[in-house]
Amino acid sequence: MAMATEPTMRHRRRTSQEIKDTVPAATSDDESAHKREEVVWGKTPSGEVFRVPTTHDVLTALFHPAYPKSHLDLLNLALLGLQLVLFCVLPRQASKLFFFVYFAFWRAAYDVGLGWVLTKQSKKKWIVREVQRLGWLDEKRMPEIRNWIRKQLAGKMGKDYSFDELPLEYNTWLLFRQAVDIILLNDFLAYCMFAFSCFRVPEGLPTSVHVMRWIGGFALIAFNLWVKTEAHNVVKDYGWYWGDVFFQRGALVFDGVFELAPHPMYSVGYAGYYGLSMIIGSYPVLFVSLAAHAAQFGFLVFFENPHIERTYGQRKLLARRSPLLRAVSMDEETSSKPLSRKNSQTSVASTSASTPAATEGESATETDELMTETETETETEYESRSSSRKAKWRSGLGLAGVAGVDQSAGSSRRSRVPVSSQHDLMNSYFRKDAILLKNVDLLRASDLKLALIVAYSLVVAFAPPLSTSGVLALHFAHALTWCLFHSFGLGLLLRAQSERKYLVRHYLKHYHYPRNDHGTGAVYEAFANWKSIYNLSMCMTYVSFIGLAWKTYSIPQDWTVGNVLLRHTLGVILIGIHIWATMESYDVLGLFGWFFGDFFMEDFPSQLDYTGIYRYLNNPEIMSGAAFFGLALISGSKLVFALAVIRHLSQLWFLSKVEHPHMRKLYGDSLRNDAGFVKVIKKVAKKNARLLESRAGRHAPEIKRVAKEVKGTFEKVYEETAEAVEEFLAKSRPRISGVMEDTKILLQQSREKLVISRVANDLSSYDTAKYKITLVPSAEGSFRFRLGEPIKVKWRAPMHHSRRDWVGIYRVGANQSNLVTRTSSLGMWVPVHDEEWDGDIPLSQSRPERPGNDSEDGEVVFRSGTLPWQTGRYEIRYHHDGKYNVMSLDGPFEVYVDKPASLDFTGIRTCLMHIVPLCLDSDPSLIPLSCKGGDGGAPEADDDRDPDDFRFWSERQAKRISKAVNQAFGVELTPEVIVADANLSALANRILVSKELLPE
């Protein structure tokens, strides 16, 4: 087959029930049964079972003279022959350009064209529907086209082929194969012709290199041909031409070349491209090969893998708590056997059925072995059947290792020790860990240090050479950044923690903690990370400042000149005062006060203790900043002095805006106003004032009056200013809240208005009075729907209405006009005829034949992702022809969320019992058993789980619960935390702890 034109194949499984119900089985267990005439059975999506005829590979059917040629084969041969003629006729330069464009065309037809139509066929059976709609295989509608197609197909098939007896899907697949053959072979030959047009012998290379180049090239081409041949022997024509997009047939188990590499026909199957590039010795051929190979991987990513997931993929439940059991063997021989990673397996892997070494049946070709093939079998049913014949094994994941537990009758010597579930263990050991820069949280000390290391490394690596002034500017900016971060950055963070428990709230929102933790884990982790960040910031503030001082400092040549010695002496004294004040402060504060423990642990026993340096000063931190001015004196730099002033002012801001308000809130009136030093100064000042008054004589009353007036003026100005600021804040607070609310609404509206409203130009031929849309009341009989509750809408339209009509949900007031919708539905829309749409794209405009009524009725249901997940008032709008013309509307209706009657565990849990099932789409396999009531249906295999446990199909469902919890309780929890809890009681306890721990 062509060197790099066929796709890889997929894992396929068969359902045992289909085998049992629809497929004849072998009647003998003897080995001679495998030598009977092969019978391959297929099944259409509608359930029709048919016998799959024998097919021939394309090269044999196209080039073997004994096989008849269809019109499409002749067209294919003509196109291939035309390429050969043009290669011989065209000049070399023209040949390069022509075959480059020609190959690009066929490569686009393969990767883009086939990818597009196969994707539509995989999703909505589009190819079959189009053939059905056009009537190509309909004897009554288009008999001539049907007869022509019949002749084209019948001539290429064997005696076991009957056009009239086979279903539409199979004949459509055979017709599709003809088009695929044209694309694949022309794509391959166009590439070869382009490569031959670029042939050259590279100059300046020894003969040995040329010999190795040719040997390597031919080896790669031979390897490519072997890969394609082996792959076709495994997957046969059914897999070669994507037969599973049209119908299902026997299972294919991949061995041979499919165990050599992942997607061998996309990866190593393109080795021939690079082999030919080596032989040709042309860089253009190499680059074209790389581009074509990349396009083929695009085909894999955008069609092949999604199709595999849709057809054969099994959705994995998130937060599924399967108990893990650790085997404790009483057998000495067994217990002495060492564990190895080779023998370890997870609980999921241990329950999966092993893959057979060979297929039960392969595509029928004339060279196949004779076997009997049956229908596809699902892994689940295969396991349920095999469990009656095999002993079951479960794996346990513990700290020491993983071991299996034999549950057969002979396993009485083993005792099973429950450890935990894999879900709980994962969330115990992994909590949003940073992977490269993913999940980096700058409020987590380790992540902040990681970000700093990366940033410093990048600056060092990519910083250009700097002049002396540039180096000083860089050091000043570095020191200034750390100074501002330490005072303002950490100050704002600490103030937010004081006012609304910001750090604790952050950790409760983003990280999972054990059940019944009562919030202590979040408080501990928030405080631990704060301590690390605060210490890091303090160290970097000192280091960066010292670095700047060092860069501006030069050792004096003569210490006796000017004030050099004096500056150094005073600088060292100030540094000594700084060290002494800092050590004294730490002796009084201890670890608790040093790291601002009262901002985090309000229940911690603490009291005001004015001892040590605090006996004399309320804020000795001011003195502990003396070292910065000392370094400024020693360096003699105005730049260092300016930074010292900035640091001093920022420290004053921290004390006045962060520390003092928090201390006043905690200790109230017990907080003293004046320290010992201030009291002594005031006392001395009063004494000197009296002495001055006694010496002033007759002018004393006048001086006293002036002093009182000045003091009174300052106090009055201060009081009036404080009153004015408080009054302004009191009056502005509701206005600011209103502005913030209006801003949120404007942002929401701006998001909704990101749409270009397309209107129809044929509206005059439609009577809007004949359109009607009606909202079906909720289960409670009102137009109030719980968040996540499906919303049913009935519609009526004229019989000739557009098949692209659709219904959308919008917030009340989002659209000013009732004639044209101007805002986006944000995904809250459903087609009137959902089966005729492929996602957001209508498949056709054809109308099925219906009785001669004047109007048509129907019903659409909004559920899951098409529902509004924000509480509020909404309306529904019926739109015409895929555009935004409103034909009818109804509403308003309200979407609300249940709120607890009382803020206790029972009330919150009861509320969650309404919220969680709706957010999980009321899927019985996901919702908690405690929410199913008495009609929960048949018990599941794992119904021994905690009745409050719930699971997810995707993280999107966890995001819904996160939004609902925020709207119902005012508690922010990330979807990761919701998935980690995955239990009603645990989630209710977390919400209750958050409400008790965090202020409103």
N, C-alpha and C positions, 0 to 999 in steps of 0.2 A: 504494500500500500504506500501511499505518498509518505514522504519522509517526515513531515511534521505538520500534518493537517488533521489528525484525528484526536478526539478528546480522550481523556482518561475515563475510567468507569468507577462505579460506586458500589458500596456494600448494599446488598439487597437481602431482605428476610422474607420468609413466607409465613402466612398465618395457618396454623394447624386446623382451625375451624373451616377455612376455605378448602383445605385439602380434604377434610372429612365430608363437606357438603357438596362440593362441585366437581371434584377431580377423580377419575377412575384410578384405582391403586393397583399395584402389582399383585397378582393372585398366587404367586409362588415365591418362596424364600430361597430357592435354589440359585446357584450361580448362573445357571443357564438362562435365567430370566433376564439377565443383563444383555443377552445377545439377541433378544427379540427386536423386531422392527421398532425404531424409536418413535415414541408418541410424546409430543410436546404440547402442553395445554396453556392457553392464554385466557385472560379475563379482562373484559372492558370495564371502564368505570361504572357502567350501569349494572354490572354483575353478569353479563352474558359470557359464558364459557365457550371456547372454540378451540379447535385443533390447529396448531400453528404449522403452516406448510414449511417445506424445505426451501432455503434461500441459497443463493450463490454469491461468492465474494465479487466485488466490482471488477477487479482486474481480469478474472476469468470470464465474466459475462461480457465485458467490454472488448477485450482483445482476442479472445479465443474465436477462431473462425467458425467453429461448429455451433456456437450459440447464436440464436437469432438476435437481431439488433432492433431496438425500438427507435421511434423517431427521436426521442430524447437522447438515446445513445448515439445516433448519427449526428445530432447537434453537438454533442460533447466531442466526438471524434473530429468534427469539422473545426471546432474551436481549438483543439489541441494541434491539429495539422496547420491551422493558420498561424499559430505561434512559431512552429518550426519554419514555415515559409518566410515569415517576417524576419526571423533570426538570420536566415541565409541572405535575404535581400537587402535589409537595411544596413546603412553604414554603421560602424562601431559606435560612434558617439550617439547617433540617433537611436540605435538599438538599446544603449544604456538607458537613455531617458524614457523611451517608450516602455521597456519592460519594467522599469522602476515604477512608473505610473500604473501599468497594467497589473503588476503584482500588488501594489497598494490597493487597487480596486478589489481584487479577489480576496485579499486579506481582510479588508473591511467587510466584504460580503460574508465572509466566514465569521469573524469575531463579533462584528456589530450586527449584521443582518440576521445570521442564524441565532446568535445570542438573543436578539430581540424577539423573534418569532417563537423560539423555544421557551423563552420565559413566559410569554403570553399563553402558550399552549400548556405549560406546566401549571400556571395559576388558574386559568379559566377555560382550558381546552379550546383555545382560540382558533387554531388551524382547522380542527374538526368542525367547529361551528361555522367557520367561513365556507368550508366546502359544503356543509349542509345548507347554509344560507344561499349560496350561489347555485346550488342544485346540480353540481357537476356529476355527482354519482346518483342522481335521481332519474329513474327511467322515464317518469312522466313529464318532468319539467324540462330536462335537457338530454334527451335520448342520444343525440349524436355525440355530444361530449362524453357521455358515459360510455358509449360503445368504443370511442377512440381510446379512452383511458383503459378500458378493459383489455383492448388488444395490446396496449403498451405493457401492461403488467403481466398479462397471461403469457406473453411470449418469452418473458424473462424467468418465469417460475417453472417448477417441476410439474409432474403429473398429479401430485397431491393438492394442487392449488385449484380452488373453485371460487371465482370472483363473486358469484351470486350468493354463495353460502357463508362467506366470511363477513364479519361486521364492518361497519363504516370506518371504525378507528384503524383497523388493520390495513385496509385498502388505502386509507389516507396516509398511513405511515409508508407504505410501499411507494406511493406517489411522491412523498416528501424525500424519500431516499434518492429518487432520480435527480431532484434538484441539488441535493447534497453532493452527489457524485460529480456533477458539473462543477460545483464550487471547489471541492477539494482537489480534484485533478488539475484544474486550471490554475489554482493557487500554487500547487507544487511545481508545475511546469514553468509558470511565469517566474518563479524564484530561480529555478535552474537556468533559464534563458538570461535572466539579469546577471546571474553570477558568471556565466560563460562569457557574456559581453564585457565583463570587467577583468577578464583573465590577464595576468601579467606575471612576469618573472622578476621578483625583487632583486635589485642590484646590490652589490657589495656584500653578499653573503657567501660563505664557503659552500662547497658542494655538499658537505656532510649535513649542513643545516637544511638545504633543499631536500635531500633524501629523507631526513627525519620529518620534515614538514609534510611531504607526500605520504610517507608511511603512516604518520599520525592521522592525517586527514582521511585516508582510506579506512583506517581502523575505526575512526569515529563513525563514518558512514556505514560500515558493516555492523557496528554496534547498534546504530539507529535502526537498521533494517531488522536486526534480530529482536530488538525491543518491540517494534511494531508487529512483527510476526507472532511473537510469543503472546503479546497482549491480545491480538485477535483470536488466537487459539483459546484464550481464557474467556473473553467476553462475548465472542461470536458477533454475528451481525446485529443481534438484539441490543447489545450494549454499544456496538460501534456506531449505530445510527440513532441513539437515544430512544430506543423502543419503549422504555418505561415512561416516557412522556405521553405516549399514546395508549398503552395497555400494559397490564402486568402479566408476567409469566414466571417461570421457575426461578428458584434462588440461584444466585451466582456467588460462589465463594472464591475469593481471589488468592491464588498462590503463584508460584513461578516469579515472573517479572514484577508482579505487583507486591512482592515481598522484597524487591530490590531497592526501591525508592518510593517515597510518597508521590502519588500522581505521576507514575513513570512516563505516561504518554504526553505529559506536559513538561516534565523536567528532563530526565535523561533521554526521552524520546525526541528531543531536539538536538541531540549531539551531532547529527548529520549536518545541520546548518553550520556548525562551527568547524566540522571537518572539511566541508566544501570551501569555507572561507580560508582555511589554511592552504588548501590546494590552489585556490585562485590567487591568493596572495594580495588581496585587495581590502583596504580598510573600509571603503563604502559597502562592500558585501558584508563585512563583519558588523558594521553599524546597523545595516538593514536587518541582519539576522537577529541582533539584539532587540531591535524594535518589534520585529514579528514575534519573537519569543515573549516579549513583555505583553504584547497584545493578546497572546494566547493565555497568559496568566490572568489577564483581565477577563477573558471569557470564563476562566475557571472561577474567579472570585465573584463575578456579577451574575453568572447563570448557573454554572455547574454546582458549586457549593450550596447556594440557596435552594436549588432544586433537590439536592440530596437531603437537605434539612427538612424541606416540605414533605418529601415522599417517604423517607426512611428514618428521619430523625425522631428521637424520643425525647420529649421535653423532660427536663430535669427539675424536680421540685426543689425550691429553695427552702431552707429552714426545716427540712424533714428530719425528725428526730428518730432515727433508727437505733435501737439500743445496741451498744457494742459489748460483747462478752469476751472476757479474757479467760482462756482455758487454763485450768490448774490441774495438771496431770498427776495421778497417784502412781503411775507406772514409772519406775526408776529409769527404765530404758528410754522412755519417751522424754522424761524430764531432763535427762542428761544430754539430750540431743541439742546442739547449739542452734540458736536462731541465726538466720542470715537474711540479708536484705533481698536476696534472690527469691527466697521462699515466702517473703512477706507480701501481704496484699491488703487492700482496703476492703471495707465492708461492701462497697459497691461492686468491686471487681469480683469478690468471692461469690456473689450471688448470680453472676452472669454465666450463662451457658457457654461452654467452650465452642469454639468455631470448628466445624468439621474440616478435615484435611482435604476433602474433595467435594465437588458439587454433586448434588443428587441428580441433576440434569442440566445440560447445557444447550445452547442454541442448536437447532437442527441444521446440520450441513452434511454434505455427502461424505465428509471425512470423519464425522463424529463417531464415537463409540455408541453402540446401541444400548440405550437405557430408557427407563420409564420416568417421566417427569411429572410432578404434581404442582399444586399451587403454592403461593408464597405463604410463609408461616411467621407470625410475629414472635418476637423473643419472649414476650410475657407468657403466651400460651405454650410455647415450647418448654419453658421452665416449669409451668404448672403440670404439664404432662410428665416431664422427666422426673419431677419430684416424687412421683409414685413408684419410680423404679430405682431411684438413686438415694443415697444418704445426703441429707442437706448439711451444708457447711456455712457457718457464719464467722466472720472475722472480727476480732477485737483490737482496737487501737489503744494501747496503753503507753506508759512512759518507757517501759522496758522493751516493748516490741509488739509484734502482732502475731497472733496464733489462731488457728482454726479450732472450732468446737464441733465435734462429731455428735450429731443429734440422732443417730441411728439407734437400733435396739441394743447394740453392743457398746454403747457409750456410758454405761452405768458406772464405770470406774472414774469418770471425770466429773468434777464439780464445776459449775458455772458461776463465775463471780461477776456481777454486773459492774461495769466501770462507769460509763456515761455514754452519751451519744456523740457522734462525730461532730455534729453541729455545735454542741456545747463546748467540746474540746477546742474546736477551731476558734470560737469566740473567746475562749479563755487565754489562748496563747497568741492570737493574732488580733490586733485591734487597730485597724487602719494604719498598718506599718508602712513607712515610706519605702517605695520602690522607685529607685532613682529619684525623680522629683515628683512622682505621683503620690498623692495623699500627704504632701508636706503641709504641716500645720505650724505656723510661725509662733503660736502660743504654746507649742510643745518644745521644751528646751532643746532636746536632741535635734529636732528638725531645724530650729533656728540656728544652731551651731553648724549643721550641715549646710544650710543656705549661706552662712557667712564664710565657711571654708571655700565653697564653690565660688562665691563672689570675689573673695580675696585672690584666689588662684587665677580667675579670669583677668582681674585687674593686673596682676603681676605679669601674666603671659602676654596680654595684648596692649598694655600701656606703651605708648611711644616714648622714645627718649626725651627727657625733660631737661630744661635748663635749671639753673639754681633757683631762680624765682618760681619756676613751675613746680619744683620739688617742694618748696616752702608752701606754695598755694595748695598742693595736694595734701600735705600734712596738716595744714590749717583746716581744710575742709573735712579731713578725716576726724580730727579732734573735735571740731564743731559738731559734726554729725553725732558722735557718741555723747557729747555733752547735752545736746538737745534731746536725744533719744532717752538718756537717763533721767532727765528732769521732766520734760514734757511728755514724751512717749509713755514711759512707765508711770508718770504722774497721772495722765489721763486714764490709763488702764487701771491704776489703783483706785482712782476716784469712781470709775464705773463699777469696780468691785464693791466699793463702799456703798454706793447708791442702789445698785440693783443686782449685786452678786454676779457681775458679768463673767468673770472667769469660771466660777462654779457652774453658771448657766451654760457656758460654752462646752464644758466637759460633759455635763449631763445631756446636752443636745447631740454631741458628736460621738460619744464613746459609750460602750456597753459596760455595765457593772452587774455583778451577781445579784440575783434575786434576794430580797430582804436585806439589801445593803443599807437602806435608809439614808442614802445620799452621802455616807461617810467616804466612800471611794472617790467620788467626784471632788469633794472638799480636799481630801488628802492629795489627790493627783494635781488639782489646781494649785494648791499651796506648794507642793514639791517642785512643780515646773516654774512657779513664780520665783521661788528661792534661787533656782539655778539661773534663770534669766536675769534676775536682779544682780546676782553676784557676777555674772558675765559682763553685764553692762557697767558695773562699778569698776571692774578690773580694766576693761577696755577704755573707760573714761580716763583712768590714771595713765595707762600705757600710752594712749594716743597723745595726751597732754605732755607727758615726759618726752615722747618722740619729737613733738614740735619744738619743745624747749631745747632739746639736744641739737636739732638741726639749726637753730638760731644762735646757739652758744659757741663761743670760741674761747679757748683758754688764754687768759691774759699773759702777755709777755712780761709786763711789769706790774706787780700787784700794788705798788705804792703810788701809782699815777691816779689822780682824780679820786673818784669815789668807788673804785673797783673793789677794794677790800671791804668797804662799808656795805656795799650792795650784797656781796657774798655772805657777810656776817649776818645781816638782817634776813636774808633769804633762808639761811640755815636755821635761824631762830624761828622763823615762821613755819618752816617745815617741821621743826621739833614741836612747836605748839600744835600743829595739825595732828601729828602722831599721838601726842599726849591726849588731846581732846577726843580723838577717835577711840583710843583704848579706854578712856574713862567712860565714854558713852556706852561702849560695849559691856563694860563691867556692870553698869546699872541696868541696861536694857536686856542683856542676855540674848539668846537666840530668838526668843519670842518677839521681843521688841525690835531687834536688829532687822528682822525680815518682815516687820509689820504683821505679826501674827493675828492681831486683833481685827484686821480687815477680813480675815478668813474664818477664824474660830471664835465666834462670839460667846460660846459657852465655856471657853477656856478661862479658868480662874485668873483674873488679872486685876491689879489695883495700881493706883498712882503712888509712886514711891519717889519722893523728892530727896534722893540721897546722892552722894558723890558729886559729880559735876553738875547734876540737875538741881542741887541745893542752891547753886549760884546762878544758873542760866536755865531758861525754859527751852532754848533752842541752841544747844552747843554745836549743832551741825554747822552753824555760821562760822564758828571758830575752826571747825574741822576742814573748812575750805581755805585756811590760811596758806596751805602749801602751794596752791596755784599762784597766789601773789608772790610767795617766796621764789618760785621758779621764774616768775616774770622778772623779779629783781636780779636774780642770778644771771639769767640770759641777757638781760638788758634789752629785750625786744618789745617793741610796741605791739607786735602781733600777738605775742604771748600774753601781754598785759590786757589787750582787748578781749582775748578769749577768757581770761580770768574774771574780768568784769561780767562778761556774758554768763559765765558759769555761776557767779555769785547772784546775779539777778534771777536766773532761772531757778536757783535753789530757794530764793525768797518766794518766788511764785509757787513752788512745790509746797512750801510750808504753809502759805496763806490760803491756797486753794484746794489742797489735798489733805494734808495732815491735820491742820487746825479744825476744819469742819468735821472731820471724822472723830477727832478727840472730843469735840464739843458734843457730838451726837451720842458718844458712848458714855462720857463721864459728866456731862452737864455742868451744874454749878460747882461740883467738886474740883473742877479744873481751875487752878489759880491763875490770876491775872499777871502778877508781878513776881519775878524770881528774886532771890536774895540780893544779887548784884544791883538789880533795878531799884529795889527798895532802899538800899543804902544810898544810891545816887540821888533818889528823890528826897531822902531824909537830909542829905547834905545840902541839896539845892534849897529846901525849905529853910534850913538853918541859915544859910547864906542870904536868903531873901529877907529873913527877919533882921539880920545884921545890917544889911543894906538899908532896910527901912528905918532902923534906929539912927543910922548915920545921915539919912537924907534930910532929917529935920522937918521943916515945914513943907518941903516938897514930897514928903513920903506919901500923904494921902493921894496926891495927884498921880504919882508913879504907880501906886497900888490900884487906883481906878483904871489907869490905862492898861495895866497888865491884865486885870480882870476882863476888861472889854475885849482885849485881843484874844484872850483865852476863850471868852464867851463867843466871840465871832467865829473862831476856828471850830468850836464845838457845835455852834448853830449851823455853820456851813456843812459840817460832817453829817449832822442829824438830818438836815434838809436833803442833802444829797442821797443819804441812805434811804430816806422815805420816798424820794422821787424814784430811785432805782427799784425799790420794792413795789411801789405802785405801778410802775411801768411793766415790771415782770408779771404782776398779778393781772393787769389788763391784757398783756400781750399773750399770756399763756393760752387762753382759749382761741385767740386769733391764730397763734402759731400752730395749734392743733388743727384748726380748720384749714390753714394753708397746707399743712402736711397731708391732710386727708384729700384736699382738692388736688394736690400734686400726685398722689397715688392714683386718683381717678383719671387725671390727665395722662399719666404714664400708661394706664390700662387702655385708655381710648386711643392713644398714639399707637400702641401695639395692635389694637383692633383695626386701625385705619390703614395698616400697611397692606392695602389691597387696591388693585385697579378695577373699578366696577365696570364690567363689560355688560352692555345691554344689547338686547336682540333688536333686529330691524324688521322682523316679521310679526311684531306684536299685534298689528292691526287685524290679522286673520284669526286671532284668538279672542274669545269673549271671556273676560275675567269673571263675569257673573256666574259662569258655569264651573268655576274652580272653587273648591271649598276644603278647608282644612280644619279638623276638630281635634282638640286635645282630649284624650281619654283620662278620666279621673284616676287618681292613685288608688292603692289598695284600701286606703281609709275613706275613699269616696269623696275626696276633696281635690282641689288643685294645688295642694301642698305635697311636695315629693321629698322624701328623705335623700340626703346626699348619697348618690350611687344607685338609687332606685331606678329601674328601667322606666322610660317614658314612652308610652304608646301614642301614636298619632294616626288618626284616620283621615284619608284624603279622597276627594272626588274630582275628576277632571274629564274633559271631553274625550271621546274615543280617539280623536286625532291628535291628542296632546303629544308633546315631544317625549321621546324615551329618555332624554337626558335631564328631565325635571328632577329637582332635588329640594329637600326640606332642611332648614337650618335653625339653630337656636341662638338667640341673641339676648343680651342684657336689655332690659327695658330702658329706653332713653339713649341707647347707643346709636340708633338710627333716627334721624329727624324726619325722614320721608317714609311714607307707607307704600310708595310706588317703586322705589329702587333702593336696594340695600347698599350702603356705602362703607360698611365695616366688614372685617374678616370674621368668619365664624369660628376661627381658631380651632378647627378640626371638629366642631360640634355640628356635623351635617351627615345626612344619609341620603342615598339616591332613592327615588321613588321606585325604580326597578333595579334593585341591588344586583341581581344576577346578570345584568347586562353591563356591568361596570368592572373594570380592572383597576382597583384602587381608586385613583382620582380621574381615570380615563374611561370614557364610555366606549364600549366595544363596537357598537353599531347603532344605526338609526332604524333598522327594520322593525316592523311591528308584527307580532304573531297574529295568526288568524283568530278572530273572536266573533261571537254572535253580533248581529247588527244592532247593538245598543247605542244610545246617544252618548252615554258616559261610562266611565270606568271607575271602579272603587278599589281601594286597597288600604293597607295598613303598614306603617313603618314603625320600627322600635329603636329608640336611642338607648344604647347600653354601652358599658365599658368605656372605651376611649372617646366615644362621641357624646358622652354626658358632660354637663357642666360640673366641675368639681370645686366650685366656689359658691358659697351660699349667696342668695340674692333673688331678685325678681327677674324673670325672663319671659320671652315671647317666642313663638314659632312662626316661621315664614316659608311659604311655598314659592319656589323660584322656577323660572321657565328656561328650558333648553340649555342647562348648564351655565346660565348667565345669572344676572342679579336683578332681573325684573321680578317684582313681587306680584304674584297672582292671587294670593290669599294669605291671611295671617290670623293667628288666634293667640289669646293670652289676656292678661299676664298670668303666670303661675310662679309659685315660690319654691325654691330649693332651700331646705333647711337641714340642720344637723342636730341630732339629739344632744341635749345637755343634761347633766345630772341634777336631780332634784336636791340632793344634798352632797356636799363635797366630802364624801367618805369612800372607803374602799368599795362597799357594796354598790353605792350609787354610781361610781365611775365604772365599775365592771359591768353593771347592767347597761349603762350607756354604750360601752364598747361592744356589747353583745348585739347591738343594732348596727353599729358603725362598721365593724370589721367584716361581717359576711357580705355586706353590700360593696365594700371596697374590693373584696375578693370575687366579685361577680356572682356571688351566691353559688360558687362551684362546690358541690358536695365533697370533692376530694381535697379541698383546701380549707374550708371553714372549720372552726372548732366543733368537736362532737357535742359540746355543751350547748351549741347554738342550733343543732339540728332538731331538737325536740323529739317527739315520738315518731315522726315520719322521716327519719333520716335515711331511709332506704336500706339497701343491703349493707351489712357490715363489711368494712374493708379488711385487707390482710393485716394492717397495722392498727386496728381499732383498739388495741390495748395501750395506745399512747395516752398521755395526759389529756383529759377531755377539753382542756383549755388551749391545747396546742393548735396552731394553724400554720399553713404553709403558703408558698407563693409559686406562681409560674414565672414571674418576672419581677424585676425591681420596680417596675412601673406600679404594680399593685401596692408595694410598700410605700411608694411616694404618695399614693392616694391616702393611705392610712395616716401618714405623716401630716398631710394637709388637713385631714378631718380632725385629727387630735388637736392641731393648732387652733382650728376654728371652734371646736367644742370646749376645750379646756384652757386655751391660751398657753399651751406648753409646746415648745419647739423641740422636736426630736427628728434626727435625720433618718432617712430610709434604712441606713446601715444598722442603726440602733433598733429600729422596728424589726428588721430581719433577725437580729441577734436575740431579741426577746421572744418573738413569735409565740407568745402565750398571753392569754387574756389577763390572767391574774398578775403575771409579771409586769405587763404593760400598765395595768391599773395601779399597781404598787409604785411603779416608776413615776406615773403622772401624779399620784398623791404625794410622793416624796418631793417632787419638783414644786408642787403648789405650796407645800409646807416650808420648804427650804428657801424658795426664791420669792422675793416680794413682788407685788404687782407693778 
